[in-house]
Amino acid sequence: METATCKKDNAKDSAEEKGSNTRTIPPYIKWNDDKDNPRFIPDGMNTFERNTKRVGDCLIAAVSLIIFSPLFLICYFLVKNEDGGPAIFKQERIGRFGRPFTIYKFRSMRVDAEKDGPQLFAHKKDKRMTHIGRFLRDHHLDELPQLWNVFKGDMAFIGPRPERKYYIDQIMQHDPRYVYLYQIRPGVTSYATLYNGYTDTMEKMLKRLDLDLYYLEHRSWWFDAKILVKTFINIAFGKVF
């Protein structure tokens, strides 16, 4: 069943394609500050590489959903038990081809966290966090439900982090090159996340965009593998990002 889903999604993709952080930025990044330059930023992967990546993502997500199902149940119970609210947090994000999709996470904030409108996460100072939610965030367990997003084809394991339209509109006022990211699926983790961390200011959002565009133009299976390994190392050593 999983293989059939992957193949079906793969065929769909092929048809559509035809139609103030202090982390050190790698020295080989060449910043492109010419925002009026109409140069199209191409995808570093060809069609075969993209299709193979998608099949691999689908299969790994399917296996991971089975292996981590006990952990899913534990997290679900803990979140639900704390305040009785929904355990799964759903939010609309913008994905490939600029299409909206629903992203899934374990809820880490109070149910009324955005009663006054969209707000960025304020890390340790954020009083909207629940007790179990803070633990899940610190250990990146709140992201586990995104395995379902990967299996469905909304996301990939590696790719630019998906953003809300509310913030994309603000980013594009400063740098319209964001539209180039619509060529590829957003990811559970990204190259930009490793070097730019969580984006809680417009300055960081624009730096993240530069790194995401670099990833788009240079991505490959090997590049993805390095990002994935470094992400696991960071999580294993408790690095917050």
Beta strands, then each sheet from edge to edge (+ up, - down):
strand 1: 88-94
strand 2: 100-106
strand 3: 156-158
strand 4: 187-189
sheet 1: 1+ 2-
sheet 2: 3+ 4+
end
